């Protein structure tokens, strides 16, 4: 995500979407998937991020 997008309201609920082009390894190799999941867990535990849904396809 670009650094130009800032979430201004810490109480707000945001929909975040991004396209992954030619990054298939992120979703098929466990070592990359684990990095992504660890990053999301960090944001949940240390920054209070709440994930309401996850969709991949």
N, C-alpha and C positions, 0 to 999 in steps of 0.2 A: 504494500500500500504506500502511496506517496506520502511524504512528510507534510504535504500541503493540507491534508485532511486532518482536522483536529476535532476531537469529541469535546465539545464545550460544556455540556451538561452532565455532570457525573451521575445524576439520578436518572438520566434518560435511558431509553432502550433503543439500540441502534441495530439496523440490518446491515450486515457487511457482506459483500459479494466480491469475488474476484475470479478472473479467468486464469487458468493454468494452461499454457501452451508449451508443448514439448517438455513438460515436467513430470511425465508419467512415473519416473523413478520415485518421486516423493511419495506416491501412493502405493507403489508395489514393492519397494525395498524396506524391510523392517528398520534398518538403521536410520533411514531418512524419516520414515513415519514416526519413529520414536522421538526424534528431535522436534518434529512438529508438535506432537502430543506433550512433550516435556515443556515446550514453550507455552502452550495453552494452559497447562497445569500451573506453571509459574505465575502467569497472569491472573489465574483464579485465586491462588493462595496469597500472593504478594500484593496484588493490585485490586483485588475484590471483583474481578471480572466474573460475570455470570453468563454461562452459555445455556440458552434455552432450547436450542435445536442445532443439529448438525446435519448437513445434507451433502452427499457426494455422489457424483455420477460422471 
